[in-house]
Amino acid sequence: MNHVTASENYTVSVVRRLSAKGDRDAIVAGERRITGTEAAGAVLRFAAVLREFGLREGDGVALFVENFPEALLLQVAVHFAGCRLVFVPPEPGNSELEALIRRADVKRLLFDPDLEERTRRIVEGTNVPHVLAIGASALADDFLSAASGVGGLSLDEAADGRHLATLLYTGGTTGVPKLVVHRSSFYGDFARVADTYADEASSGALLVCTLLTHSSGHGGFLVGILSGHTVVLLRTFDAGEALAAMERERVTRVVLVTPMLYELLDHPDCVPGRFPALTTLTYTGAAASPERLKQALACFGPVLHQIYGATEDGRVTQLDPEEHDPRRPGTLTSCGRPAPGVEVELRDEEGKPVPVGEPGELYVRSSTVMQGYWNDPERTAEVLDDEGWFRTGDIARRDEDGYLYLVDRARDIIVTGTTADNVYSRLLDDFLAAQPGIKEAAAVGLPGDDDKETVNVVLVPQDPDDVPDLEGLTRQIVDALGDLYEPASYVVTDALPRTVVGKTDKKALRASLLKAG
């Protein structure tokens, strides 16, 4: 059984599990196959090098990476050494990543050589004391070369678990990104999930499709290792490659986000009966349409497993395979019931519980709720109270059997379906409002193809007769925030609709755009 106490460093269990694999495959990435013994040794060597560099417990170590084996093992090594792990996802634009790194108080930045040119720009705009490449690079010394001749630490040299912290990006505004802080209790949930997977571990393989810099990829890898599975890793997601890997490696479990599930279903190689080893396909990140779920059941069989949660609160609810029942269509619109150890409440605008069947804002309390936003007590206090209740901003209703149904996204996240990440409309709003000649701006998601949304921007110029250069504005958006934020359309108007308390009424704005379109 896997258990994580406040003082225990969960990475000791990870290294032990890797060691127990011996000469069997622990990680498979394309043609690369890394044994458990090799992986465990690499973690301990990497941790030794981090300490030799003078990093102390609590120091920030940032990983700017896509998916490859050394990046997976480095995340374990950073925590083994007691350092603060800062994930830098590659999707946001350079300006946002510079702000993230500055805010996270990073002592060392380790980057993927494939991201060298972006790293060069980011480093020029930050004051990171030390930068290392995870492989050969013209920009910085090679961390892997430094680790090649180093003796590894012993298990009893692991840092005290109370010093561990992970910072995960969850949007914000340019210059003030939100960084979620999770500590040891967050990893206890991965250990509990791993216990439920252990029955098939000796012959099982778990495919990780999402980025390790996101909680789904980070957690998927750790659950796979802690349960004794072989982790099959895609560097970047491609539906054809994922399907081929599922068949070739006889994958038993898959972790992906809902848009990835859709891409699998749309691929010509996704045919019923091709994946007899598959026992669980976990999808997360966004709701899936009932019709698509029926299609997935027809192709993959009764293996679907939905997880609803967020970076701030971890796993909140789950809809297990036996609950994906096409004979009961209503269950396919649910995000499931609370996961073990999770308390949920639905409250009205005054903070009072709502009756069964009525919509209310979802509040969550569990061991996986974040400690707070990094060095941001004001924004933390807006969503996390003294009793540990996290205000999700999602509107849901609950039926008499305890199933939850999400009915709105109060935070107006735009689910583009392009990657594991979403578009944070408030981030785009604030960026646009900061540009010369723009008085106000609002970004909303409008329905696109296959339950995906497109980014649509409404602008209020300072001078109604002086409309901004929209092509130039798009280039600025992409450069600062990334390709995900590229608007599909612009509307120029003289005012934005308001709620009774003076906020931009995005619900009304979205409705007017749909009507006009």
VOGU-3710 file (C-alpha; in Angstrom, 3 decimals, decimal comma):
1> mnhvtaseny> 0,000/0,000/0,000  1,188/3,536/-0,798  0,745/6,180/1,899  2,219/9,674/2,174  2,510/11,414/5,552  3,362/15,067/6,080  7,030/14,350/6,758  7,493/11,496/4,294  8,986/12,267/0,899  6,791/10,470/-1,651
11> tvsvvrrlsa> 9,718/10,222/-4,060  11,298/7,507/-1,892  8,330/5,296/-2,809  8,759/6,244/-6,464  12,431/5,241/-6,462  11,630/1,989/-4,668  8,966/1,159/-7,219  11,374/1,885/-10,066  14,059/-0,262/-8,451  11,582/-3,116/-8,039
21> kgdrdaivag> 11,149/-3,152/-11,819  14,757/-4,241/-12,146  15,596/-5,062/-15,755  11,990/-4,709/-16,897  10,814/-1,606/-18,734  9,796/1,300/-16,507  9,496/3,980/-19,227  8,933/3,547/-22,951  9,252/6,583/-25,218  9,222/5,763/-28,902
31> erritgteaa> 12,186/3,479/-29,535  13,713/4,219/-26,130  13,164/1,667/-23,370  14,445/2,488/-19,886  14,569/-0,188/-17,221  13,515/0,326/-13,631  17,111/0,049/-12,439  18,264/2,677/-14,948  15,420/5,044/-14,055  15,967/4,752/-10,294
41> gavlrfaavl> 19,689/5,357/-10,702  19,054/8,422/-12,847  16,750/9,963/-10,216  19,351/9,539/-7,484  22,158/10,918/-9,681  20,061/13,892/-10,755  19,241/14,671/-7,128  22,931/14,452/-6,214  23,857/16,951/-8,944  21,175/19,386/-7,800
51> refglregdg> 22,674/19,297/-4,309  26,204/19,660/-5,668  25,066/22,811/-7,444  24,357/24,235/-4,002  20,577/24,081/-4,183  18,978/23,932/-0,772  15,609/22,773/0,490  12,890/25,100/-0,780  14,934/26,604/-3,628  12,964/26,973/-6,858
61> valfvenfpe> 13,932/24,728/-9,793  11,961/25,332/-12,989  11,397/22,792/-15,751  10,604/24,217/-19,196  10,014/20,992/-21,106  7,942/18,859/-23,377  7,628/15,130/-22,607  10,745/12,994/-22,597  12,104/10,473/-20,060  14,780/12,629/-18,426
71> alllqvavhf> 12,227/15,373/-17,811  9,976/12,852/-16,045  12,814/11,657/-13,838  14,000/15,187/-13,104  10,657/16,124/-11,569  11,157/13,275/-9,088  14,777/14,269/-8,440  13,867/17,891/-7,699  11,532/16,772/-4,927  13,911/14,085/-3,675
81> agcrlvfvpp> 16,464/16,855/-3,143  13,839/18,946/-1,320  13,656/21,728/-3,896  10,531/23,555/-4,985  9,373/22,240/-8,371  8,188/24,963/-10,770  6,486/23,738/-13,926  6,820/26,058/-16,934  4,369/24,846/-19,624  5,378/25,507/-23,231
91> epgnseleal> 1,951/26,696/-24,461  1,759/30,306/-23,129  3,568/33,114/-24,904  7,035/34,287/-23,962  5,889/37,365/-22,054  3,656/35,270/-19,819  6,413/32,712/-19,213  8,873/35,456/-18,302  6,374/36,763/-15,757  5,854/33,235/-14,415
101> irradvkrll> 9,565/32,637/-13,890  10,136/36,034/-12,293  7,233/35,535/-9,927  8,215/31,972/-8,959  11,622/32,978/-7,537  13,555/30,454/-9,627  17,162/29,631/-8,747  17,800/27,317/-11,700  15,976/26,818/-14,984  16,362/23,473/-16,750
111> fdpdleertr> 15,080/23,435/-20,315  14,347/21,066/-23,151  16,911/21,597/-25,964  14,019/21,589/-28,449  12,859/24,792/-26,725  16,283/26,457/-26,929  15,304/29,541/-28,913  12,302/30,268/-26,719  14,476/29,753/-23,660  16,995/32,256/-25,000
121> rivegtnvph> 14,310/34,922/-25,248  12,855/34,091/-21,849  16,241/34,196/-20,141  16,952/37,609/-21,646  13,791/38,900/-19,979  14,361/37,361/-16,545  17,009/37,246/-13,867  17,377/33,478/-13,412  20,824/32,962/-11,829  21,573/29,648/-13,560
131> vlaigasala> 20,291/27,931/-16,714  20,998/24,343/-17,782  19,975/22,278/-20,800  18,636/18,754/-20,375  20,843/17,538/-23,226  23,179/19,176/-25,716  22,557/22,883/-26,371  24,461/25,916/-27,600  22,743/28,072/-24,985  23,836/26,404/-21,738
141> ddflsaasgv> 25,785/23,546/-20,176  24,331/20,049/-20,360  22,829/18,836/-17,078  22,903/15,229/-18,276  26,662/15,381/-18,905  27,172/16,751/-15,409  25,161/13,848/-13,996  26,820/11,097/-16,031  29,801/10,563/-13,747  28,181/11,376/-10,416
151> gglsldeaad> 27,385/8,870/-7,683  23,743/8,855/-6,693  22,317/9,734/-3,310  21,045/7,008/-1,015  17,365/6,703/-0,100  17,988/7,915/3,438  19,303/11,206/2,014  15,856/12,218/0,725  14,628/15,587/1,959  11,916/15,842/4,600
161> grhlatllyt> 8,529/15,805/2,884  7,437/18,911/4,756  9,775/20,978/2,580  8,218/19,845/-0,707  6,247/22,205/-2,911  5,064/22,198/-6,511  4,054/25,324/-8,415  1,634/24,799/-11,301  0,639/27,566/-13,707  -3,048/28,318/-14,018
171> ggttgvpklv> -3,193/31,584/-15,912  -3,543/35,047/-14,464  -2,728/38,402/-15,989  0,462/39,256/-17,804  2,985/40,128/-15,125  0,931/38,520/-12,338  0,297/34,881/-13,331  -1,405/32,614/-10,814  0,849/29,857/-9,504  -0,881/27,119/-7,532
181> vhrssfygdf> 1,079/25,736/-4,570  0,680/22,061/-3,695  2,505/20,236/-0,918  2,886/16,630/0,282  -0,833/16,031/0,852  -1,412/16,519/-2,876  0,749/13,468/-3,573  -1,182/11,320/-1,135  -4,041/11,191/-3,635  -1,748/9,874/-6,378
191> arvadtyade> -0,646/7,154/-3,976  -4,265/6,223/-3,193  -5,148/6,008/-6,876  -2,039/3,910/-7,487  -3,258/1,403/-4,879  -6,434/0,852/-6,908  -4,375/0,245/-10,068  -1,948/-2,240/-8,525  -3,960/-5,358/-9,399  -2,816/-5,238/-13,042
201> assgallvct> 0,583/-3,662/-12,467  2,802/-6,650/-13,221  1,734/-6,713/-16,869  0,119/-3,300/-17,259  1,196/-0,277/-19,275  -0,095/3,264/-18,765  -0,025/5,729/-21,673  0,555/9,380/-20,776  -0,547/11,734/-23,572  -0,753/15,054/-21,722
211> llthssghgg> 2,129/17,356/-20,838  4,014/16,568/-17,643  3,976/20,298/-16,845  0,221/19,926/-16,283  -1,283/18,147/-13,304  -2,758/15,413/-15,542  0,599/14,453/-17,065  2,525/14,912/-13,811  0,015/12,840/-11,867  -0,464/10,235/-14,592
221> flvgilsght> 3,250/9,447/-14,632  3,479/9,202/-10,840  0,371/7,010/-10,560  1,791/4,732/-13,243  5,135/4,325/-11,501  3,697/4,019/-7,979  1,313/1,298/-9,139  4,086/-0,648/-10,878  2,967/-0,019/-14,463  5,263/0,595/-17,378
231> vvllrtfdag> 4,777/4,225/-18,397  4,455/4,740/-22,146  5,165/8,374/-22,991  4,269/10,489/-26,021  6,543/13,483/-26,505  3,694/15,427/-28,069  0,191/14,229/-28,761  -0,643/12,719/-32,132  -3,753/10,575/-32,448  -2,199/8,093/-34,864
241> ealaamerer> 0,911/7,666/-32,722  -1,203/7,246/-29,599  -3,313/4,514/-31,189  -0,221/2,752/-32,512  1,411/2,863/-29,069  -1,754/1,520/-27,422  -1,670/-1,501/-29,705  2,102/-2,047/-29,799  2,680/-1,776/-26,048  -0,588/-3,492/-25,092
251> vtrvvlvtpm> -1,575/-0,429/-23,057  -4,031/-1,155/-20,242  -4,654/2,432/-19,088  -4,697/5,788/-20,898  -4,735/9,325/-19,470  -5,826/12,152/-21,790  -7,969/15,265/-22,019  -11,362/15,264/-23,709  -10,286/16,923/-27,002  -7,644/14,187/-27,349
261> lyelldhpdc> -10,360/11,562/-26,957  -12,220/13,188/-29,834  -9,105/13,104/-32,008  -8,678/9,392/-31,295  -12,288/8,714/-32,252  -11,921/10,669/-35,506  -8,783/8,825/-36,601  -9,293/6,101/-39,246  -7,153/3,661/-37,221  -9,528/3,831/-34,253
271> vpgrfpaltt> -11,574/0,674/-34,824  -13,456/-1,568/-32,375  -11,573/-4,595/-31,134  -8,084/-3,208/-31,816  -7,225/-2,661/-28,138  -8,165/-5,807/-26,194  -5,710/-5,021/-23,368  -7,329/-1,668/-22,540  -9,107/-1,642/-19,165  -9,394/2,098/-18,412
281> ltytgaaasp> -9,461/5,241/-20,533  -9,410/8,286/-18,270  -10,522/11,600/-19,767  -10,411/14,942/-17,992  -10,096/18,685/-18,567  -13,529/19,296/-20,106  -16,961/17,732/-20,305  -17,620/15,310/-23,158  -20,829/15,212/-25,164  -23,062/12,155/-24,605
291> erlkqalacf> -22,953/11,315/-28,323  -19,169/11,255/-28,283  -19,163/9,094/-25,165  -21,477/6,607/-26,870  -19,063/6,526/-29,803  -16,146/5,899/-27,417  -18,028/3,089/-25,685  -18,715/1,458/-29,041  -15,044/1,654/-30,008  -13,191/0,980/-26,755
301> gpvlhqiyga> -15,807/-0,854/-24,713  -16,879/-0,205/-21,094  -13,554/1,363/-20,063  -14,334/5,096/-19,792  -13,408/6,887/-16,576  -14,044/10,619/-16,150  -12,217/12,823/-13,641  -13,390/16,358/-12,921  -11,114/18,732/-11,070  -8,829/21,699/-11,491
311> tedgrvtqld> -5,230/22,643/-10,878  -6,269/24,241/-7,587  -8,283/21,351/-6,160  -6,979/18,141/-7,715  -9,434/15,288/-8,194  -12,967/16,352/-7,205  -15,377/13,876/-8,779  -15,169/10,746/-10,868  -17,521/8,813/-13,126  -16,401/5,188/-13,145
321> peehdprrpg> -16,625/2,793/-16,120  -19,738/1,028/-14,835  -21,448/4,425/-14,539  -20,980/5,209/-18,239  -24,231/3,484/-19,110  -25,834/4,349/-22,485  -29,060/2,774/-21,220  -29,180/5,617/-18,672  -28,347/8,633/-20,880  -28,527/11,044/-17,968
331> tltscgrpap> -25,349/9,616/-16,425  -23,392/10,550/-19,552  -24,023/14,232/-18,821  -22,709/13,939/-15,256  -19,175/14,516/-13,998  -19,745/11,811/-11,384  -19,775/11,692/-7,617  -17,185/13,030/-5,160  -13,934/11,071/-5,090  -12,925/9,374/-1,816
341> gvevelrdee> -11,968/11,919/0,832  -13,555/14,850/-1,030  -16,305/17,025/0,453  -18,452/19,166/-1,848  -21,113/21,791/-1,215  -23,295/23,752/-3,619  -24,006/27,271/-2,357  -26,053/30,242/-3,462  -24,782/33,818/-3,822  -25,115/34,317/-0,062
351> gkpvpvgepg> -23,035/31,243/0,671  -25,966/29,111/1,809  -26,461/25,470/0,666  -28,925/25,008/-2,204  -31,577/22,249/-2,319  -30,981/19,036/-4,259  -31,563/19,652/-7,957  -30,962/23,400/-7,762  -27,853/25,013/-9,294  -25,238/26,494/-7,003
361> elyvrsstvm> -21,563/27,371/-6,955  -19,375/24,379/-6,215  -17,144/24,466/-3,130  -14,586/21,718/-2,442  -12,627/20,611/0,613  -10,035/17,822/0,533  -6,382/17,025/1,080  -5,686/17,850/-2,570  -6,904/21,455/-2,395  -4,012/23,845/-2,937
371> qgywndpert> -2,205/25,596/-0,119  -2,832/28,831/-2,009  -1,471/30,960/-4,840  2,263/31,558/-4,557  2,979/34,808/-2,701  -0,525/36,060/-3,481  -2,588/36,194/-0,272  -5,251/38,475/-1,725  -6,210/36,204/-4,601  -5,884/33,177/-2,318
381> aevlddegwf> -8,381/34,699/0,128  -10,856/35,208/-2,728  -11,190/31,444/-3,287  -9,926/29,658/-0,150  -11,380/30,189/3,334  -9,965/29,450/6,779  -11,847/26,142/6,961  -10,201/24,834/3,810  -13,153/25,288/1,438  -12,124/26,136/-2,123
391> rtgdiarrde> -14,515/28,164/-4,248  -14,282/26,634/-7,723  -16,275/29,235/-9,650  -18,142/26,406/-11,410  -21,932/26,209/-11,277  -23,364/22,727/-10,762  -26,430/20,860/-9,560  -26,634/17,563/-7,658  -29,285/14,869/-8,022  -30,729/12,646/-5,322
401> dgylylvdra> -28,133/9,930/-6,011  -25,259/12,336/-5,407  -24,222/12,793/-9,036  -22,992/16,270/-9,981  -23,776/18,037/-13,251  -21,797/21,109/-14,341  -24,090/23,728/-15,838  -21,796/26,708/-16,330  -18,205/27,875/-16,044  -18,268/30,958/-13,924
411> rdiivtgtta> -14,669/31,728/-14,816  -15,390/31,828/-18,525  -12,593/29,497/-19,530  -12,592/28,932/-23,292  -12,131/25,246/-24,160  -10,449/25,372/-27,576  -9,640/21,672/-27,632  -6,270/22,391/-29,217  -4,102/20,975/-26,421  -4,322/19,971/-22,785
421> dnvysrlldd> -4,488/23,661/-21,932  -7,437/26,069/-22,031  -7,707/29,762/-22,876  -8,151/31,979/-19,849  -10,358/34,757/-21,161  -9,538/37,126/-18,294  -5,852/36,945/-19,201  -6,651/37,960/-22,772  -9,044/40,688/-21,586  -6,387/42,311/-19,444
431> flaaqpgike> -3,720/42,030/-22,123  -5,939/43,742/-24,674  -7,023/46,475/-22,291  -3,373/47,313/-21,716  -2,756/48,037/-25,417  -2,715/51,633/-26,722  -5,998/52,805/-28,179  -8,130/50,112/-26,492  -10,505/51,198/-23,752  -11,995/47,813/-22,895
441> aaavglpgdd> -12,002/44,271/-24,236  -13,745/40,983/-23,573  -12,979/37,521/-24,918  -15,639/34,824/-25,056  -15,810/31,293/-26,373  -18,298/30,474/-29,117  -19,217/26,969/-30,298  -16,974/25,552/-32,971  -16,678/22,079/-34,403  -17,124/19,004/-32,209
451> dketvnvvlv> -17,731/20,742/-28,872  -14,621/22,875/-29,261  -14,807/26,618/-28,754  -13,230/29,465/-30,676  -11,782/32,625/-29,168  -13,795/35,723/-30,068  -12,876/39,261/-29,004  -15,063/42,321/-28,539  -13,155/45,626/-28,455  -14,114/49,096/-27,272
461> pqdpddvpdl> -11,577/51,586/-28,737  -10,601/54,788/-26,958  -11,564/56,709/-30,094  -14,542/55,239/-31,990  -13,094/56,568/-35,227  -9,685/54,981/-34,657  -10,016/51,189/-34,848  -6,841/49,290/-33,849  -4,812/47,381/-36,429  -6,407/43,954/-35,894
471> egltrqivda> -3,757/41,961/-37,777  -1,021/43,623/-35,762  -2,999/43,063/-32,578  -3,269/39,344/-33,348  0,501/39,118/-33,770  0,988/40,793/-30,385  -1,459/38,385/-28,728  0,226/35,304/-30,141  3,700/36,560/-29,232  2,736/37,385/-25,650
481> lgdlyepasy> 0,217/34,656/-24,832  0,694/31,880/-27,378  -1,122/30,416/-30,374  -4,040/29,204/-28,268  -5,115/32,808/-27,727  -5,317/33,776/-31,416  -8,810/35,235/-31,949  -11,068/33,733/-34,590  -12,946/37,020/-34,887  -13,149/40,600/-33,666
491> vvtdalprtv> -16,142/42,834/-33,070  -15,667/46,546/-32,460  -18,348/48,262/-30,405  -18,889/51,396/-28,313  -19,654/49,647/-24,988  -19,711/46,257/-23,268  -22,835/44,948/-21,531  -22,746/45,147/-17,721  -24,219/43,180/-14,852  -26,096/44,969/-12,061
501> vgktdkkalr> -22,851/45,219/-10,086  -20,932/46,720/-12,993  -18,992/43,695/-14,232  -18,763/42,795/-17,897  -21,746/40,542/-18,625  -20,099/37,837/-20,702  -23,232/35,728/-20,714  -25,129/38,539/-22,441  -22,162/39,234/-24,703  -21,943/35,611/-25,769
511> asllkag> -25,683/35,505/-26,452  -25,553/38,636/-28,620  -22,640/37,270/-30,655  -24,448/33,975/-31,201  -27,558/35,835/-32,327  -25,561/38,065/-34,679  -23,640/35,104/-36,084
//
